[in-house]
Amino acid sequence: MSDTPPDRLALDRRSPYFDEAALERGIGVRFKGVEYTNVAEYCVSEGWIRLPVGKSLDRRGNAMTFKHTGPVEVWYLT
């Protein structure tokens, strides 16, 4: 496995950007200088992250998310 995390990663198993090996290793995300632990999905090259909106769920039972744009930094925790 390389030392750089994937450019785009999602927590949802149905997403094509889900990578179980990278998630088991642990990913740190910094967005606009603030570290976040509740990121549902991110893309470094496009500069955005998706964060859950409280405890709101959509009609399928998935957490509702809001897309924030800006500089994104990611790294492996281990």
C-alpha positions as CSV (number, residue, x, y, z in Angstrom):
1,M,0.0,0.0,0.0
2,S,1.3,3.5,-0.8
3,D,1.9,6.2,1.7
4,T,-0.5,8.6,0.1
5,P,-4.3,8.2,0.8
6,P,-6.7,8.0,-2.1
7,D,-7.7,11.2,-3.9
8,R,-11.4,10.5,-3.2
9,L,-12.8,8.3,-0.5
10,A,-16.3,7.6,0.8
11,L,-17.6,5.8,3.9
12,D,-20.7,4.4,2.1
13,R,-20.1,0.8,1.0
14,R,-22.3,1.3,-2.1
15,S,-20.1,4.1,-3.4
16,P,-17.4,3.3,-6.1
17,Y,-15.0,5.4,-4.0
18,F,-15.3,3.1,-0.9
19,D,-11.9,1.5,0.0
20,E,-12.0,-0.7,3.1
21,A,-8.2,-1.1,3.3
22,A,-7.7,2.6,3.5
23,L,-10.4,3.1,6.1
24,E,-9.0,0.3,8.3
25,R,-5.6,2.1,8.2
26,G,-7.2,5.3,9.3
27,I,-7.5,8.6,7.5
28,G,-7.0,12.1,8.9
29,V,-8.8,15.0,7.2
30,R,-8.0,18.7,7.6
31,F,-10.4,21.2,5.9
32,K,-9.5,24.9,5.9
33,G,-7.0,24.3,8.7
34,V,-9.5,22.4,11.0
35,E,-9.3,18.6,11.6
36,Y,-12.6,16.7,11.1
37,T,-13.4,13.2,12.4
38,N,-16.9,13.0,10.9
39,V,-16.3,13.3,7.2
40,A,-18.6,11.1,5.1
41,E,-16.7,11.6,1.8
42,Y,-13.9,13.8,0.5
43,C,-12.1,14.7,-2.8
44,V,-8.7,16.4,-2.6
45,S,-8.4,17.2,-6.3
46,E,-11.8,18.9,-6.5
47,G,-11.4,20.5,-3.0
48,W,-14.6,19.4,-1.1
49,I,-15.8,17.3,1.8
50,R,-19.2,16.0,2.8
51,L,-20.2,16.3,6.4
52,P,-23.4,14.9,8.0
53,V,-26.2,17.4,8.9
54,G,-27.0,16.6,12.5
55,K,-29.0,13.4,12.9
56,S,-31.2,14.0,9.8
57,L,-31.8,11.0,7.5
58,D,-33.0,10.8,4.0
59,R,-35.9,8.5,2.9
60,R,-33.6,5.5,2.5
61,G,-32.2,5.9,6.1
62,N,-28.8,7.4,5.0
63,A,-27.4,10.4,6.8
64,M,-28.0,13.7,5.0
65,T,-24.8,15.5,4.1
66,F,-23.7,19.0,3.1
67,K,-20.9,19.6,0.6
68,H,-18.3,22.2,1.8
69,T,-15.7,23.5,-0.7
70,G,-12.2,24.6,0.1
71,P,-8.7,23.2,0.6
72,V,-8.5,19.6,1.8
73,E,-5.5,17.8,3.3
74,V,-5.5,14.1,4.0
75,W,-3.0,11.7,5.6
76,Y,-2.9,8.2,7.0
77,L,-3.1,8.0,10.8
78,T,-0.9,4.8,11.0
